[in-house]
Amino acid sequence: MTAKAQQTETINDPAPDLLVHLELAFGWCEQQACDALGTYLMNTTAGRALRRELDTCNQPPRAA
């Protein structure tokens, strides 16, 4: 089989379901998997930058 044919087969395969994988691998329910993913993402560089930006948006307005 050629590389192009193999690539086409790969593209047509259904995408794996991450939440199902986490449930099977760790025994987590959907909520536990979502919580763990959220915690992981918020601890990445992008997540920390987002948290800093959200913190500045959520500060109460200062009195003049």
C-alpha positions in Angstrom: 0.0 0.0 0.0 1.3 3.5 -0.8 1.9 6.2 1.8 -0.9 8.3 0.2 -3.4 5.4 0.5 -2.4 4.9 4.1 -2.8 8.6 4.9 -6.3 8.6 3.4 -7.4 5.6 5.5 -6.1 7.4 8.6 -8.0 10.5 7.9 -11.3 8.5 7.4 -10.9 6.7 10.7 -13.2 8.0 13.4 -11.6 10.3 15.9 -11.0 8.6 19.3 -13.2 9.8 22.2 -10.9 11.2 24.9 -13.5 11.1 27.6 -14.2 7.4 26.9 -10.5 6.7 27.0 -10.1 8.4 30.4 -13.0 6.5 31.7 -11.5 3.2 30.6 -7.9 4.0 31.6 -8.6 5.7 35.0 -12.2 4.7 35.9 -13.3 8.4 35.8 -16.8 9.5 35.1 -17.3 12.3 32.6 -17.3 15.0 35.2 -14.0 13.8 36.8 -12.4 13.6 33.4 -13.5 17.2 32.6 -12.3 18.5 35.9 -8.9 16.8 35.5 -8.5 18.2 32.0 -9.5 21.7 33.1 -7.0 21.5 35.9 -4.3 20.4 33.5 -5.1 23.0 30.9 -5.2 25.8 33.5 -1.7 24.8 34.6 -0.2 25.1 31.2 1.5 28.4 30.1 -1.6 29.4 28.1 -3.8 28.5 31.1 -1.8 30.6 33.5 -1.8 33.6 31.1 -5.6 33.2 30.8 -6.0 33.1 34.5 -4.0 36.3 34.9 -6.1 38.0 32.2 -9.3 36.8 33.9 -8.1 38.0 37.3 -7.5 41.5 35.9 -11.0 41.5 34.3 -12.7 40.4 37.5 -11.2 43.0 39.8 -13.7 45.5 41.2 -13.5 49.0 39.8 -11.4 51.4 41.9 -13.0 54.5 43.4 -11.9 57.7 41.8 
